[in-house]
C-alpha cells in the first residue's frame, strides 16, 4: 500500500440531481435510464483489456506496465480514473475521458471534469491522495472556453498544466498528435473535446482501393448531419428549461455541435463544386 504518482481524472455527470428528482416523482428519465447513463462513465474492466492487449491508443508508446496501472472507481454520478505516468498512460487516460464524455453526450447528458498529475492511492473501491483532491476541487471551477471573465463551471473536462507540459516534453510523436486531436486549447487552458469525433472525412479520388462516389459521400455526410442533429435535440430535451445555469451549459454543447454541422455544410459545398475535367483533385478533404 503506497501513494503513487499518476495521472488522475475526476468526472462528474451534470444535471444528475434533476434527473433523480424527476424520476422519484415519475417524470423525466426513469430509474433504469438513469442507471444506464451512469454506466457510460466507464468501468474497471478496461484494466483487463489493457492487461490483455496493452495500450489502445498509440500502442507503440512506452509504458511501465502492460495494464498501465489503470484504475476506475465510481461513486454515484462521479468517477475517479487514474493511470501510470508514461506516454501511453497519459494518452489512454485522455481517450478514456473523451469516450466517457461522448457516451454521455449520446444520452443528452453533459459532463465536467479535471485531469491532473499527482499522488494517489487507488484501488477499485478506494482512492485517497492530494492528486485526487486537486482534481475533485478544481472540477467545479473549470473555466475553459468561458464567455464571461468570472464564469466558473463550464461543462468540459479541463486538462491541468502539469499534464500539458508532460505531453509537450514526452517526445512521442504519436502521443502528441493524438493529444492534439482529442484536446482543444482556449488560450493557455485546454480541455478534452469529443465533438471532433463527429467529423466526416471525404476521400476525393480513388485511393487504396477506395472508389470515389459522390452519391455515397453525400449519403455519408447526410448521415453524420442527422447524427449531430439528433445529439443537439437530445441535449435540449434533457436540460431543465427552468434552470438558467443548466441552459447556459447546454448552449456550450449545442454551439460545438452546430460547428460540426457547419463542417458538413462545407463538405457539401466541396462535393457540389467538384469538377474532375480539370486538374486532378486533392486526395483528402476533412
N, C-alpha and C positions, 0 to 999 in steps of 0.2 A: 504494500500500500504506500503510494507516494504521489506527490504532486508532479505533474509533467508539463513541460512547455508544449502547448498545442495551439492550433488554430481552432477558434471556438465561435459558434454561431448561436444566437438566440432568436427564435422566430415566434411571432405572435399573430394569431388569427384575429383580424379586425372585425368588429361588429358581432362578435360571438355572444356577448351578453344579450343583445337584442334578439338574436336567434333563439336563445334559451328562453327568454321571457315570453316570446311569441308562442313557442312550442308548448310551453306549460299551460297556456290558455287555449290551445287548439287552433292557433292561427299561424300563418307563415310556414316555415320549414318544419317538417315533422322530426321527431326524435331520431328515427333511422337515417333521415337525410343529414342531420347534424353529425351523427356518429360517422357517417360516410365522409363528410367534409374533414373531420379530424384525421382520418386515415391518410389524407392527402399530404399531411406534413412529412410523412416518410415512415421508416421503420428501422429497427435494429438489424433486420435481416440483410440490409445492404452490406454489413460487415462480412457475412458469409459469402456474399457474391464477390467482394473484394478478395477475400481469403482464397477463393477458388480460382478466380480469373485475374486478379491483380487490378491495377487502376483501370477505370473505364475510359476516362479522358486522358489523352497523352500517355498511352501505356508504356512508352519507352522512357518516360521521365523517371528520374531517380527517386527511390523511396527507402525507408528504413525497414519496414516490414510489409509483407505482401498485403495484409488486410488493412494497411495504412493506420492501424490503431484507431479505426473509426468507431465512434460510439454515438448512440442516439437514445435520448430519453425524452418521453413526452409526459407532460402533466397538463391534463385538460386541453386547453386551446393553445398551449405553448410547447415548444420543443427546444431542447438543447442538443446541438451536434458538436462533436469535436473530432479532430483528426491530427495525425502527426505533422510536425514541421518538416516538410520536404516539398520539392516542386510538385510531385504527384499529389501530395496531400492537399496543398492549397488549391489546386485547380479542380480537384474532385470534390472538395467541400463547396466551392463556389457553384459547381454543377449541381450538387445535391440541393442547395438552396434555390437555385434557378428553377429546377424541376418542381420543387415543392410549391413555389410561388405560382408557377404556370398551372399546375394541377388545381390549385385553389381557384385561380382565375377561371378555369373551365366550369367551376361551380358558382361563378359570380361573386366569389369571395376574395377580399383583399388581405394582404399580409404585410407586416412590417417586421424589421429585424435589424440586427447588428452583428457584424463579423469582425473579430479581433484576434489578437495573439496574446497568450498569457498562460498563467499557471492554472491547472485544474486537476482534480482527482475525479475520474468519471467512469462509472460502470453503467450498465443498462438501467439500473434503478436509482443510482445516487450520483450527485455531482456537487462539488464544492471547490471553491478556489477564487482567487482575485480576478482571473481571466473571465470566469463566468459572471462574476459580479459586475465587471465592466460592461460586458455585453448586455446584461439584463438592465442595468441602469441607463445605458445610452440608447437602448431600443426606443423608449418613449420620447427621446429627444432628437430623433432623426430629423434632419433639416435639409437633406439633399433634394435639389430641384424646388426648393421653397420659392413661393411667389411674393412673400412679404418678409421684410427684414427680421421680424421677431417670430416668424412661424416655426412651430415645432410639431413633430409627429407626422411628417409626410409619409405616405404609405409605400415605403421602399425598404429594401434590405441594404443598409449602408455598409461600406467596407472601410475599416479603420486604416489610418495612415500607416500603421505598422505592417499591415498586410500588403498594401500597395507598394511599400518600399521593398518588401521581400520579393514580390514578383518582379519589380524593376531590376533587382540585383541577382536573380536566380540564374541568369544566363541560359535558360532553357527556352529555345525559340518557340516550340510547340505550346508550352505553358503560357508564354507571353502573348502569342497570337490568339489562343483560345480565350484567354482572360479578356482581351480587347473585344472579343465577340460577345462575351457574356455580361460585361460590365459597361456602364456608360458614365462618363465624367460630367460633373457640374462644377466647373472651376477647379478648386483643389480637392473637392469631395467626389466620391464615386459610389455607385450602387449597382447591385445586381439588376439587370434589365432583361426580363424574359420576353418582352414583346418582339424582339428581333427574331424569335423562333418562328414568327408568323411571316417572315419574308419569303417571297416566291422568286426563285431564280429561273431565268429563261436561257436556254442554250440556243443561240442563233446560228444555224447551220448544222451540218452533220458533225458529230464529234463522238469518238469512242463507241461507235455502233448506234449512237442515238440519231434517229432520223427526225429532222426538224419538221414540225407540222403546226401551222399557225392555228388551226382549229383546236388541236389538242392543247396548245399553250393557252389559248383563250379560255378553254374549259377549266384548266388547272388554276388560272388566275381568278376566274369567277368563283371556283370552289373556295379558294383562300379568302376572297372577299366575303363570301357567305359565312365562313367560319368566324371571321373577325366581327361581322355584324351581329352574329349570334352571341359572341362574348360581350359585346357592348350592351346588348339587350339584357344579358344575364346580370351584369354589374348593376344596371339601372333597376332591375327588378328586385335585387337582393338588398339594396341600400334602403335605409329608413328615410323616407321622403320628408319626415318631420324633424329630422336631425340635421341641422346646417353643417355641423362638423363632418358628419358622415358623407354628406353630399359633396363637400369640398374635396374630401379624399377620393371619392369616386370619380370626380372630374379629372384627377391626375391620370387614372387608368383610361378613362374614355378618350382623353386627348392623345395618349400614347397609342391607343388602338386606332384612332382616326388617322394618325400619322401613317400607320401601316396600310390603311385604305388608300391614302394618297400615293403610296408606292405602287399599289395595284393599279391606280389610275395611270401612273407613269408607264407601267408595263403595257397597258392597253394602248397608250399613245404610240409606243415603240412598235407594237405589232401593227397598228394602223398605218404607220408611215414607212414600213419596211418596203424596200424595192430591191429585188435581187438582180435586176437587169444591169445595175451599175457595178461598183466595186464590191468585192466580197464583204459580207457583213462581219462585224466582230464576233468572236467565238462565244463570249459570255455577256450577259446583262443581268444585273442583280437589282 
